[in-house]
Amino acid sequence: MKKNMGIVDRSLRIIVAAVLAVLYFTGTVSGTLGIVLLVVAIVFLLTSIFSFCPMYLPLGLKTKKDS
């Protein structure tokens, strides 16, 4: 896996994941929608940790600046 996410992209995903997790665990969002948002939060967190987004490959996107 070649890294394809920049620091801004990773930071935004971590923030969104944290907000979604807080909404779920405080009970603001529940039921099926809550579970879906929690899964999205987990995916955002994992892609941020590994600096790799599989959806960027077929789209040809890359937010990481080449060194």
mmCIF file as Biopython writes it, N, C-alpha, C and O atoms, coordinates in Angstrom:
data_model
#
loop_
_atom_site.group_PDB
_atom_site.id
_atom_site.type_symbol
_atom_site.label_atom_id
_atom_site.label_alt_id
_atom_site.label_comp_id
_atom_site.label_asym_id
_atom_site.label_entity_id
_atom_site.label_seq_id
_atom_site.pdbx_PDB_ins_code
_atom_site.Cartn_x
_atom_site.Cartn_y
_atom_site.Cartn_z
_atom_site.occupancy
_atom_site.B_iso_or_equiv
_atom_site.auth_seq_id
_atom_site.auth_asym_id
_atom_site.pdbx_PDB_model_num
ATOM 1   N N  . MET A ? 1  ? 0.832   -1.169 0.000   1.0 0.0 1  A 1 
ATOM 2   C CA . MET A ? 1  ? 0.000   0.000  0.000   1.0 0.0 1  A 1 
ATOM 3   C C  . MET A ? 1  ? 0.883   1.240  0.000   1.0 0.0 1  A 1 
ATOM 4   O O  . MET A ? 1  ? 1.650   1.474  0.934   1.0 0.0 1  A 1 
ATOM 5   N N  . LYS A ? 2  ? 0.766   2.002  -1.023  1.0 0.0 2  A 1 
ATOM 6   C CA . LYS A ? 2  ? 1.514   3.239  -1.117  1.0 0.0 2  A 1 
ATOM 7   C C  . LYS A ? 2  ? 0.673   4.361  -0.519  1.0 0.0 2  A 1 
ATOM 8   O O  . LYS A ? 2  ? -0.506  4.492  -0.847  1.0 0.0 2  A 1 
ATOM 9   N N  . LYS A ? 3  ? 1.258   5.159  0.341   1.0 0.0 3  A 1 
ATOM 10  C CA . LYS A ? 3  ? 0.522   6.237  0.999   1.0 0.0 3  A 1 
ATOM 11  C C  . LYS A ? 3  ? -0.002  7.230  -0.032  1.0 0.0 3  A 1 
ATOM 12  O O  . LYS A ? 3  ? 0.725   7.651  -0.932  1.0 0.0 3  A 1 
ATOM 13  N N  . ASN A ? 4  ? -1.287  7.602  0.112   1.0 0.0 4  A 1 
ATOM 14  C CA . ASN A ? 4  ? -1.876  8.541  -0.832  1.0 0.0 4  A 1 
ATOM 15  C C  . ASN A ? 4  ? -2.695  9.636  -0.150  1.0 0.0 4  A 1 
ATOM 16  O O  . ASN A ? 4  ? -3.471  10.333 -0.804  1.0 0.0 4  A 1 
ATOM 17  N N  . MET A ? 5  ? -2.522  9.786  1.165   1.0 0.0 5  A 1 
ATOM 18  C CA . MET A ? 5  ? -3.259  10.803 1.908   1.0 0.0 5  A 1 
ATOM 19  C C  . MET A ? 5  ? -2.307  11.786 2.557   1.0 0.0 5  A 1 
ATOM 20  O O  . MET A ? 5  ? -1.324  11.400 3.190   1.0 0.0 5  A 1 
ATOM 21  N N  . GLY A ? 6  ? -2.615  13.068 2.390   1.0 0.0 6  A 1 
ATOM 22  C CA . GLY A ? 6  ? -1.822  14.119 3.004   1.0 0.0 6  A 1 
ATOM 23  C C  . GLY A ? 6  ? -2.240  14.366 4.444   1.0 0.0 6  A 1 
ATOM 24  O O  . GLY A ? 6  ? -3.214  13.788 4.927   1.0 0.0 6  A 1 
ATOM 25  N N  . ILE A ? 7  ? -1.501  15.224 5.120   1.0 0.0 7  A 1 
ATOM 26  C CA . ILE A ? 7  ? -1.730  15.489 6.539   1.0 0.0 7  A 1 
ATOM 27  C C  . ILE A ? 7  ? -3.072  16.188 6.770   1.0 0.0 7  A 1 
ATOM 28  O O  . ILE A ? 7  ? -3.748  15.905 7.759   1.0 0.0 7  A 1 
ATOM 29  N N  . VAL A ? 8  ? -3.460  17.086 5.883   1.0 0.0 8  A 1 
ATOM 30  C CA . VAL A ? 8  ? -4.744  17.784 6.054   1.0 0.0 8  A 1 
ATOM 31  C C  . VAL A ? 8  ? -5.890  16.795 5.904   1.0 0.0 8  A 1 
ATOM 32  O O  . VAL A ? 8  ? -6.832  16.815 6.696   1.0 0.0 8  A 1 
ATOM 33  N N  . ASP A ? 9  ? -5.823  15.940 4.910   1.0 0.0 9  A 1 
ATOM 34  C CA . ASP A ? 9  ? -6.842  14.918 4.683   1.0 0.0 9  A 1 
ATOM 35  C C  . ASP A ? 9  ? -6.957  13.992 5.888   1.0 0.0 9  A 1 
ATOM 36  O O  . ASP A ? 9  ? -8.060  13.680 6.337   1.0 0.0 9  A 1 
ATOM 37  N N  . ARG A ? 10 ? -5.827  13.560 6.402   1.0 0.0 10 A 1 
ATOM 38  C CA . ARG A ? 10 ? -5.814  12.671 7.565   1.0 0.0 10 A 1 
ATOM 39  C C  . ARG A ? 10 ? -6.392  13.359 8.789   1.0 0.0 10 A 1 
ATOM 40  O O  . ARG A ? 10 ? -7.174  12.757 9.526   1.0 0.0 10 A 1 
ATOM 41  N N  . SER A ? 11 ? -6.023  14.598 9.014   1.0 0.0 11 A 1 
ATOM 42  C CA . SER A ? 11 ? -6.512  15.348 10.174  1.0 0.0 11 A 1 
ATOM 43  C C  . SER A ? 11 ? -8.022  15.538 10.117  1.0 0.0 11 A 1 
ATOM 44  O O  . SER A ? 11 ? -8.712  15.355 11.120  1.0 0.0 11 A 1 
ATOM 45  N N  . LEU A ? 12 ? -8.533  15.901 8.955   1.0 0.0 12 A 1 
ATOM 46  C CA . LEU A ? 12 ? -9.972  16.085 8.802   1.0 0.0 12 A 1 
ATOM 47  C C  . LEU A ? 12 ? -10.733 14.791 9.046   1.0 0.0 12 A 1 
ATOM 48  O O  . LEU A ? 12 ? -11.796 14.803 9.666   1.0 0.0 12 A 1 
ATOM 49  N N  . ARG A ? 13 ? -10.202 13.686 8.567   1.0 0.0 13 A 1 
ATOM 50  C CA . ARG A ? 13 ? -10.858 12.394 8.772   1.0 0.0 13 A 1 
ATOM 51  C C  . ARG A ? 13 ? -10.873 12.007 10.244  1.0 0.0 13 A 1 
ATOM 52  O O  . ARG A ? 13 ? -11.858 11.447 10.724  1.0 0.0 13 A 1 
ATOM 53  N N  . ILE A ? 14 ? -9.805  12.296 10.960  1.0 0.0 14 A 1 
ATOM 54  C CA . ILE A ? 14 ? -9.756  11.988 12.394  1.0 0.0 14 A 1 
ATOM 55  C C  . ILE A ? 14 ? -10.785 12.833 13.148  1.0 0.0 14 A 1 
ATOM 56  O O  . ILE A ? 14 ? -11.466 12.332 14.043  1.0 0.0 14 A 1 
ATOM 57  N N  . ILE A ? 15 ? -10.895 14.105 12.791  1.0 0.0 15 A 1 
ATOM 58  C CA . ILE A ? 15 ? -11.867 14.987 13.435  1.0 0.0 15 A 1 
ATOM 59  C C  . ILE A ? 15 ? -13.288 14.501 13.162  1.0 0.0 15 A 1 
ATOM 60  O O  . ILE A ? 15 ? -14.106 14.429 14.079  1.0 0.0 15 A 1 
ATOM 61  N N  . VAL A ? 16 ? -13.586 14.168 11.902  1.0 0.0 16 A 1 
ATOM 62  C CA . VAL A ? 16 ? -14.917 13.678 11.551  1.0 0.0 16 A 1 
ATOM 63  C C  . VAL A ? 16 ? -15.212 12.366 12.269  1.0 0.0 16 A 1 
ATOM 64  O O  . VAL A ? 16 ? -16.328 12.160 12.746  1.0 0.0 16 A 1 
ATOM 65  N N  . ALA A ? 17 ? -14.228 11.482 12.348  1.0 0.0 17 A 1 
ATOM 66  C CA . ALA A ? 17 ? -14.409 10.207 13.046  1.0 0.0 17 A 1 
ATOM 67  C C  . ALA A ? 17 ? -14.711 10.442 14.524  1.0 0.0 17 A 1 
ATOM 68  O O  . ALA A ? 17 ? -15.573 9.772  15.093  1.0 0.0 17 A 1 
ATOM 69  N N  . ALA A ? 18 ? -14.017 11.379 15.142  1.0 0.0 18 A 1 
ATOM 70  C CA . ALA A ? 18 ? -14.249 11.676 16.552  1.0 0.0 18 A 1 
ATOM 71  C C  . ALA A ? 18 ? -15.655 12.239 16.766  1.0 0.0 18 A 1 
ATOM 72  O O  . ALA A ? 18 ? -16.335 11.862 17.721  1.0 0.0 18 A 1 
ATOM 73  N N  . VAL A ? 19 ? -16.088 13.128 15.894  1.0 0.0 19 A 1 
ATOM 74  C CA . VAL A ? 19 ? -17.424 13.712 16.015  1.0 0.0 19 A 1 
ATOM 75  C C  . VAL A ? 19 ? -18.491 12.632 15.854  1.0 0.0 19 A 1 
ATOM 76  O O  . VAL A ? 19 ? -19.452 12.588 16.622  1.0 0.0 19 A 1 
ATOM 77  N N  . LEU A ? 20 ? -18.326 11.764 14.861  1.0 0.0 20 A 1 
ATOM 78  C CA . LEU A ? 20 ? -19.298 10.693 14.640  1.0 0.0 20 A 1 
ATOM 79  C C  . LEU A ? 20 ? -19.344 9.736  15.825  1.0 0.0 20 A 1 
ATOM 80  O O  . LEU A ? 20 ? -20.422 9.291  16.221  1.0 0.0 20 A 1 
ATOM 81  N N  . ALA A ? 21 ? -18.196 9.420  16.388  1.0 0.0 21 A 1 
ATOM 82  C CA . ALA A ? 21 ? -18.152 8.523  17.547  1.0 0.0 21 A 1 
ATOM 83  C C  . ALA A ? 21 ? -18.840 9.162  18.751  1.0 0.0 21 A 1 
ATOM 84  O O  . ALA A ? 21 ? -19.575 8.491  19.475  1.0 0.0 21 A 1 
ATOM 85  N N  . VAL A ? 22 ? -18.606 10.441 18.963  1.0 0.0 22 A 1 
ATOM 86  C CA . VAL A ? 22 ? -19.250 11.141 20.078  1.0 0.0 22 A 1 
ATOM 87  C C  . VAL A ? 22 ? -20.761 11.151 19.889  1.0 0.0 22 A 1 
ATOM 88  O O  . VAL A ? 22 ? -21.506 10.920 20.841  1.0 0.0 22 A 1 
ATOM 89  N N  . LEU A ? 23 ? -21.221 11.417 18.666  1.0 0.0 23 A 1 
ATOM 90  C CA . LEU A ? 23 ? -22.659 11.416 18.400  1.0 0.0 23 A 1 
ATOM 91  C C  . LEU A ? 23 ? -23.277 10.056 18.695  1.0 0.0 23 A 1 
ATOM 92  O O  . LEU A ? 23 ? -24.383 9.973  19.230  1.0 0.0 23 A 1 
ATOM 93  N N  . TYR A ? 24 ? -22.568 8.998  18.349  1.0 0.0 24 A 1 
ATOM 94  C CA . TYR A ? 24 ? -23.087 7.654  18.595  1.0 0.0 24 A 1 
ATOM 95  C C  . TYR A ? 24 ? -23.094 7.315  20.082  1.0 0.0 24 A 1 
ATOM 96  O O  . TYR A ? 24 ? -24.107 6.860  20.613  1.0 0.0 24 A 1 
ATOM 97  N N  . PHE A ? 25 ? -21.960 7.537  20.756  1.0 0.0 25 A 1 
ATOM 98  C CA . PHE A ? 25 ? -21.839 7.103  22.144  1.0 0.0 25 A 1 
ATOM 99  C C  . PHE A ? 25 ? -22.618 7.974  23.127  1.0 0.0 25 A 1 
ATOM 100 O O  . PHE A ? 25 ? -22.883 7.545  24.250  1.0 0.0 25 A 1 
ATOM 101 N N  . THR A ? 26 ? -22.987 9.184  22.727  1.0 0.0 26 A 1 
ATOM 102 C CA . THR A ? 26 ? -23.832 10.015 23.589  1.0 0.0 26 A 1 
ATOM 103 C C  . THR A ? 26 ? -25.308 9.746  23.347  1.0 0.0 26 A 1 
ATOM 104 O O  . THR A ? 26 ? -26.158 10.265 24.070  1.0 0.0 26 A 1 
ATOM 105 N N  . GLY A ? 27 ? -25.621 8.947  22.347  1.0 0.0 27 A 1 
ATOM 106 C CA . GLY A ? 27 ? -27.010 8.603  22.065  1.0 0.0 27 A 1 
ATOM 107 C C  . GLY A ? 27 ? -27.728 9.605  21.186  1.0 0.0 27 A 1 
ATOM 108 O O  . GLY A ? 27 ? -28.935 9.489  20.975  1.0 0.0 27 A 1 
ATOM 109 N N  . THR A ? 28 ? -27.003 10.594 20.667  1.0 0.0 28 A 1 
ATOM 110 C CA . THR A ? 28 ? -27.615 11.574 19.776  1.0 0.0 28 A 1 
ATOM 111 C C  . THR A ? 28 ? -28.090 10.912 18.491  1.0 0.0 28 A 1 
ATOM 112 O O  . THR A ? 28 ? -29.158 11.236 17.971  1.0 0.0 28 A 1 
ATOM 113 N N  . VAL A ? 29 ? -27.297 9.991  17.991  1.0 0.0 29 A 1 
ATOM 114 C CA . VAL A ? 29 ? -27.662 9.218  16.804  1.0 0.0 29 A 1 
ATOM 115 C C  . VAL A ? 29 ? -27.687 7.756  17.229  1.0 0.0 29 A 1 
ATOM 116 O O  . VAL A ? 29 ? -26.728 7.255  17.816  1.0 0.0 29 A 1 
ATOM 117 N N  . SER A ? 30 ? -28.784 7.080  16.930  1.0 0.0 30 A 1 
ATOM 118 C CA . SER A ? 30 ? -28.891 5.683  17.351  1.0 0.0 30 A 1 
ATOM 119 C C  . SER A ? 30 ? -29.540 4.855  16.250  1.0 0.0 30 A 1 
ATOM 120 O O  . SER A ? 30 ? -29.857 5.361  15.173  1.0 0.0 30 A 1 
ATOM 121 N N  . GLY A ? 31 ? -29.729 3.587  16.538  1.0 0.0 31 A 1 
ATOM 122 C CA . GLY A ? 31 ? -30.356 2.695  15.567  1.0 0.0 31 A 1 
ATOM 123 C C  . GLY A ? 31 ? -29.427 2.379  14.410  1.0 0.0 31 A 1 
ATOM 124 O O  . GLY A ? 31 ? -28.203 2.403  14.540  1.0 0.0 31 A 1 
ATOM 125 N N  . THR A ? 32 ? -30.042 2.084  13.278  1.0 0.0 32 A 1 
ATOM 126 C CA . THR A ? 32 ? -29.273 1.712  12.090  1.0 0.0 32 A 1 
ATOM 127 C C  . THR A ? 32 ? -28.363 2.841  11.630  1.0 0.0 32 A 1 
ATOM 128 O O  . THR A ? 32 ? -27.208 2.606  11.274  1.0 0.0 32 A 1 
ATOM 129 N N  . LEU A ? 33 ? -28.880 4.064  11.637  1.0 0.0 33 A 1 
ATOM 130 C CA . LEU A ? 33 ? -28.063 5.212  11.228  1.0 0.0 33 A 1 
ATOM 131 C C  . LEU A ? 33 ? -26.853 5.362  12.139  1.0 0.0 33 A 1 
ATOM 132 O O  . LEU A ? 33 ? -25.760 5.669  11.665  1.0 0.0 33 A 1 
ATOM 133 N N  . GLY A ? 34 ? -27.031 5.150  13.429  1.0 0.0 34 A 1 
ATOM 134 C CA . GLY A ? 34 ? -25.922 5.241  14.362  1.0 0.0 34 A 1 
ATOM 135 C C  . GLY A ? 34 ? -24.851 4.216  14.089  1.0 0.0 34 A 1 
ATOM 136 O O  . GLY A ? 34 ? -23.661 4.524  14.148  1.0 0.0 34 A 1 
ATOM 137 N N  . ILE A ? 35 ? -25.260 3.001  13.791  1.0 0.0 35 A 1 
ATOM 138 C CA . ILE A ? 35 ? -24.294 1.941  13.489  1.0 0.0 35 A 1 
ATOM 139 C C  . ILE A ? 35 ? -23.549 2.233  12.196  1.0 0.0 35 A 1 
ATOM 140 O O  . ILE A ? 35 ? -22.338 2.027  12.111  1.0 0.0 35 A 1 
ATOM 141 N N  . VAL A ? 36 ? -24.269 2.713  11.191  1.0 0.0 36 A 1 
ATOM 142 C CA . VAL A ? 36 ? -23.628 3.057  9.914   1.0 0.0 36 A 1 
ATOM 143 C C  . VAL A ? 36 ? -22.612 4.174  10.125  1.0 0.0 36 A 1 
ATOM 144 O O  . VAL A ? 36 ? -21.501 4.105  9.600   1.0 0.0 36 A 1 
ATOM 145 N N  . LEU A ? 37 ? -22.979 5.198  10.887  1.0 0.0 37 A 1 
ATOM 146 C CA . LEU A ? 37 ? -22.046 6.296  11.143  1.0 0.0 37 A 1 
ATOM 147 C C  . LEU A ? 37 ? -20.848 5.839  11.968  1.0 0.0 37 A 1 
ATOM 148 O O  . LEU A ? 37 ? -19.739 6.338  11.774  1.0 0.0 37 A 1 
ATOM 149 N N  . LEU A ? 38 ? -21.054 4.905  12.880  1.0 0.0 38 A 1 
ATOM 150 C CA . LEU A ? 38 ? -19.939 4.373  13.656  1.0 0.0 38 A 1 
ATOM 151 C C  . LEU A ? 38 ? -18.978 3.590  12.759  1.0 0.0 38 A 1 
ATOM 152 O O  . LEU A ? 38 ? -17.762 3.683  12.928  1.0 0.0 38 A 1 
ATOM 153 N N  . VAL A ? 39 ? -19.506 2.830  11.819  1.0 0.0 39 A 1 
ATOM 154 C CA . VAL A ? 39 ? -18.660 2.102  10.863  1.0 0.0 39 A 1 
ATOM 155 C C  . VAL A ? 39 ? -17.876 3.084  9.996   1.0 0.0 39 A 1 
ATOM 156 O O  . VAL A ? 39 ? -16.689 2.879  9.739   1.0 0.0 39 A 1 
ATOM 157 N N  . VAL A ? 40 ? -18.535 4.142  9.548   1.0 0.0 40 A 1 
ATOM 158 C CA . VAL A ? 40 ? -17.851 5.180  8.756   1.0 0.0 40 A 1 
ATOM 159 C C  . VAL A ? 40 ? -16.726 5.806  9.581   1.0 0.0 40 A 1 
ATOM 160 O O  . VAL A ? 40 ? -15.637 6.049  9.061   1.0 0.0 40 A 1 
ATOM 161 N N  . ALA A ? 41 ? -16.984 6.065  10.852  1.0 0.0 41 A 1 
ATOM 162 C CA . ALA A ? 41 ? -15.960 6.634  11.730  1.0 0.0 41 A 1 
ATOM 163 C C  . ALA A ? 41 ? -14.759 5.698  11.854  1.0 0.0 41 A 1 
ATOM 164 O O  . ALA A ? 41 ? -13.611 6.143  11.830  1.0 0.0 41 A 1 
ATOM 165 N N  . ILE A ? 42 ? -15.030 4.409  11.984  1.0 0.0 42 A 1 
ATOM 166 C CA . ILE A ? 42 ? -13.939 3.429  12.092  1.0 0.0 42 A 1 
ATOM 167 C C  . ILE A ? 42 ? -13.124 3.390  10.801  1.0 0.0 42 A 1 
ATOM 168 O O  . ILE A ? 42 ? -11.894 3.345  10.840  1.0 0.0 42 A 1 
ATOM 169 N N  . VAL A ? 43 ? -13.805 3.407  9.670   1.0 0.0 43 A 1 
ATOM 170 C CA . VAL A ? 43 ? -13.103 3.400  8.377   1.0 0.0 43 A 1 
ATOM 171 C C  . VAL A ? 43 ? -12.256 4.660  8.230   1.0 0.0 43 A 1 
ATOM 172 O O  . VAL A ? 43 ? -11.107 4.584  7.794   1.0 0.0 43 A 1 
ATOM 173 N N  . PHE A ? 44 ? -12.814 5.823  8.592   1.0 0.0 44 A 1 
ATOM 174 C CA . PHE A ? 44 ? -12.047 7.075  8.520   1.0 0.0 44 A 1 
ATOM 175 C C  . PHE A ? 44 ? -10.815 7.005  9.415   1.0 0.0 44 A 1 
ATOM 176 O O  . PHE A ? 44 ? -9.735  7.446  9.023   1.0 0.0 44 A 1 
ATOM 177 N N  . LEU A ? 45 ? -10.974 6.457  10.606  1.0 0.0 45 A 1 
ATOM 178 C CA . LEU A ? 45 ? -9.850  6.366  11.527  1.0 0.0 45 A 1 
ATOM 179 C C  . LEU A ? 45 ? -8.762  5.431  10.990  1.0 0.0 45 A 1 
ATOM 180 O O  . LEU A ? 45 ? -7.576  5.753  11.053  1.0 0.0 45 A 1 
ATOM 181 N N  . LEU A ? 46 ? -9.168  4.283  10.467  1.0 0.0 46 A 1 
ATOM 182 C CA . LEU A ? 46 ? -8.185  3.333  9.923   1.0 0.0 46 A 1 
ATOM 183 C C  . LEU A ? 46 ? -7.463  3.896  8.704   1.0 0.0 46 A 1 
ATOM 184 O O  . LEU A ? 46 ? -6.248  3.740  8.582   1.0 0.0 46 A 1 
ATOM 185 N N  . THR A ? 47 ? -8.188  4.545  7.806   1.0 0.0 47 A 1 
ATOM 186 C CA . THR A ? 47 ? -7.534  5.112  6.628   1.0 0.0 47 A 1 
ATOM 187 C C  . THR A ? 47 ? -6.581  6.228  7.036   1.0 0.0 47 A 1 
ATOM 188 O O  . THR A ? 47 ? -5.551  6.427  6.391   1.0 0.0 47 A 1 
ATOM 189 N N  . SER A ? 48 ? -6.910  6.955  8.097   1.0 0.0 48 A 1 
ATOM 190 C CA . SER A ? 48 ? -6.014  8.007  8.575   1.0 0.0 48 A 1 
ATOM 191 C C  . SER A ? 48 ? -4.749  7.423  9.192   1.0 0.0 48 A 1 
ATOM 192 O O  . SER A ? 48 ? -3.653  7.946  8.990   1.0 0.0 48 A 1 
ATOM 193 N N  . ILE A ? 49 ? -4.904  6.347  9.936   1.0 0.0 49 A 1 
ATOM 194 C CA . ILE A ? 49 ? -3.743  5.717  10.573  1.0 0.0 49 A 1 
ATOM 195 C C  . ILE A ? 49 ? -2.762  5.194  9.524   1.0 0.0 49 A 1 
ATOM 196 O O  . ILE A ? 49 ? -1.550  5.358  9.662   1.0 0.0 49 A 1 
ATOM 197 N N  . PHE A ? 50 ? -3.294  4.564  8.474   1.0 0.0 50 A 1 
ATOM 198 C CA . PHE A ? 50 ? -2.430  3.973  7.453   1.0 0.0 50 A 1 
ATOM 199 C C  . PHE A ? 50 ? -2.084  4.926  6.315   1.0 0.0 50 A 1 
ATOM 200 O O  . PHE A ? 50 ? -1.305  4.567  5.432   1.0 0.0 50 A 1 
ATOM 201 N N  . SER A ? 51 ? -2.651  6.144  6.316   1.0 0.0 51 A 1 
ATOM 202 C CA . SER A ? 51 ? -2.413  7.147  5.266   1.0 0.0 51 A 1 
ATOM 203 C C  . SER A ? 51 ? -2.733  6.598  3.879   1.0 0.0 51 A 1 
ATOM 204 O O  . SER A ? 51 ? -2.091  6.958  2.892   1.0 0.0 51 A 1 
ATOM 205 N N  . PHE A ? 52 ? -3.725  5.732  3.819   1.0 0.0 52 A 1 
ATOM 206 C CA . PHE A ? 52 ? -4.073  5.102  2.549   1.0 0.0 52 A 1 
ATOM 207 C C  . PHE A ? 52 ? -5.584  5.005  2.432   1.0 0.0 52 A 1 
ATOM 208 O O  . PHE A ? 52 ? -6.253  4.467  3.315   1.0 0.0 52 A 1 
ATOM 209 N N  . CYS A ? 53 ? -6.118  5.529  1.336   1.0 0.0 53 A 1 
ATOM 210 C CA . CYS A ? 53 ? -7.546  5.437  1.069   1.0 0.0 53 A 1 
ATOM 211 C C  . CYS A ? 53 ? -7.745  4.615  -0.201  1.0 0.0 53 A 1 
ATOM 212 O O  . CYS A ? 53 ? -7.343  5.049  -1.281  1.0 0.0 53 A 1 
ATOM 213 N N  . PRO A ? 54 ? -8.363  3.427  -0.090  1.0 0.0 54 A 1 
ATOM 214 C CA . PRO A ? 54 ? -8.539  2.574  -1.262  1.0 0.0 54 A 1 
ATOM 215 C C  . PRO A ? 54 ? -9.429  3.204  -2.336  1.0 0.0 54 A 1 
ATOM 216 O O  . PRO A ? 54 ? -9.289  2.878  -3.515  1.0 0.0 54 A 1 
ATOM 217 N N  . MET A ? 55 ? -10.330 4.092  -1.952  1.0 0.0 55 A 1 
ATOM 218 C CA . MET A ? 55 ? -11.211 4.736  -2.936  1.0 0.0 55 A 1 
ATOM 219 C C  . MET A ? 55 ? -10.462 5.728  -3.817  1.0 0.0 55 A 1 
ATOM 220 O O  . MET A ? 55 ? -10.924 6.073  -4.904  1.0 0.0 55 A 1 
ATOM 221 N N  . TYR A ? 56 ? -9.308  6.185  -3.347  1.0 0.0 56 A 1 
ATOM 222 C CA . TYR A ? 56 ? -8.518  7.128  -4.151  1.0 0.0 56 A 1 
ATOM 223 C C  . TYR A ? 56 ? -7.880  6.440  -5.362  1.0 0.0 56 A 1 
ATOM 224 O O  . TYR A ? 56 ? -7.646  7.086  -6.383  1.0 0.0 56 A 1 
ATOM 225 N N  . LEU A ? 57 ? -7.599  5.142  -5.259  1.0 0.0 57 A 1 
ATOM 226 C CA . LEU A ? 57 ? -6.928  4.428  -6.347  1.0 0.0 57 A 1 
ATOM 227 C C  . LEU A ? 57 ? -7.719  4.447  -7.655  1.0 0.0 57 A 1 
ATOM 228 O O  . LEU A ? 57 ? -7.187  4.908  -8.666  1.0 0.0 57 A 1 
ATOM 229 N N  . PRO A ? 58 ? -8.981  3.962  -7.681  1.0 0.0 58 A 1 
ATOM 230 C CA . PRO A ? 58 ? -9.706  3.963  -8.958  1.0 0.0 58 A 1 
ATOM 231 C C  . PRO A ? 58 ? -10.018 5.375  -9.457  1.0 0.0 58 A 1 
ATOM 232 O O  . PRO A ? 58 ? -10.191 5.592  -10.656 1.0 0.0 58 A 1 
ATOM 233 N N  . LEU A ? 59 ? -10.089 6.334  -8.524  1.0 0.0 59 A 1 
ATOM 234 C CA . LEU A ? 59 ? -10.384 7.710  -8.922  1.0 0.0 59 A 1 
ATOM 235 C C  . LEU A ? 59 ? -9.127  8.474  -9.337  1.0 0.0 59 A 1 
ATOM 236 O O  . LEU A ? 59 ? -9.213  9.559  -9.912  1.0 0.0 59 A 1 
ATOM 237 N N  . GLY A ? 60 ? -7.975  7.907  -9.045  1.0 0.0 60 A 1 
ATOM 238 C CA . GLY A ? 60 ? -6.707  8.550  -9.400  1.0 0.0 60 A 1 
ATOM 239 C C  . GLY A ? 60 ? -6.382  9.744  -8.531  1.0 0.0 60 A 1 
ATOM 240 O O  . GLY A ? 60 ? -5.626  10.621 -8.948  1.0 0.0 60 A 1 
ATOM 241 N N  . LEU A ? 61 ? -6.936  9.797  -7.335  1.0 0.0 61 A 1 
ATOM 242 C CA . LEU A ? 61 ? -6.686  10.925 -6.432  1.0 0.0 61 A 1 
ATOM 243 C C  . LEU A ? 61 ? -5.491  10.642 -5.538  1.0 0.0 61 A 1 
ATOM 244 O O  . LEU A ? 61 ? -5.153  9.492  -5.258  1.0 0.0 61 A 1 
ATOM 245 N N  . LYS A ? 62 ? -4.862  11.727 -5.099  1.0 0.0 62 A 1 
ATOM 246 C CA . LYS A ? 62 ? -3.736  11.626 -4.200  1.0 0.0 62 A 1 
ATOM 247 C C  . LYS A ? 62 ? -3.572  12.987 -3.519  1.0 0.0 62 A 1 
ATOM 248 O O  . LYS A ? 62 ? -3.296  13.980 -4.191  1.0 0.0 62 A 1 
ATOM 249 N N  . THR A ? 63 ? -3.735  13.043 -2.207  1.0 0.0 63 A 1 
ATOM 250 C CA . THR A ? 63 ? -3.608  14.305 -1.504  1.0 0.0 63 A 1 
ATOM 251 C C  . THR A ? 63 ? -2.248  14.459 -0.844  1.0 0.0 63 A 1 
ATOM 252 O O  . THR A ? 63 ? -1.952  15.508 -0.271  1.0 0.0 63 A 1 
ATOM 253 N N  . LYS A ? 64 ? -1.424  13.431 -0.918  1.0 0.0 64 A 1 
ATOM 254 C CA . LYS A ? 64 ? -0.086  13.487 -0.335  1.0 0.0 64 A 1 
ATOM 255 C C  . LYS A ? 64 ? 0.859   14.148 -1.334  1.0 0.0 64 A 1 
ATOM 256 O O  . LYS A ? 64 ? 0.915   13.795 -2.512  1.0 0.0 64 A 1 
ATOM 257 N N  . LYS A ? 65 ? 1.585   15.107 -0.819  1.0 0.0 65 A 1 
ATOM 258 C CA . LYS A ? 65 ? 2.571   15.789 -1.670  1.0 0.0 65 A 1 
ATOM 259 C C  . LYS A ? 65 ? 3.794   14.896 -1.817  1.0 0.0 65 A 1 
ATOM 260 O O  . LYS A ? 65 ? 4.244   14.282 -0.850  1.0 0.0 65 A 1 
ATOM 261 N N  . ASP A ? 66 ? 4.324   14.829 -3.022  1.0 0.0 66 A 1 
ATOM 262 C CA . ASP A ? 66 ? 5.531   14.034 -3.251  1.0 0.0 66 A 1 
ATOM 263 C C  . ASP A ? 66 ? 6.728   14.761 -2.680  1.0 0.0 66 A 1 
ATOM 264 O O  . ASP A ? 66 ? 6.871   15.971 -2.854  1.0 0.0 66 A 1 
ATOM 265 N N  . SER A ? 67 ? 7.596   14.016 -1.991  1.0 0.0 67 A 1 
ATOM 266 C CA . SER A ? 67 ? 8.778   14.629 -1.378  1.0 0.0 67 A 1 
ATOM 267 C C  . SER A ? 67 ? 9.900   14.744 -2.358  1.0 0.0 67 A 1 
ATOM 268 O O  . SER A ? 67 ? 10.973  15.237 -2.012  1.0 0.0 67 A 1 
#
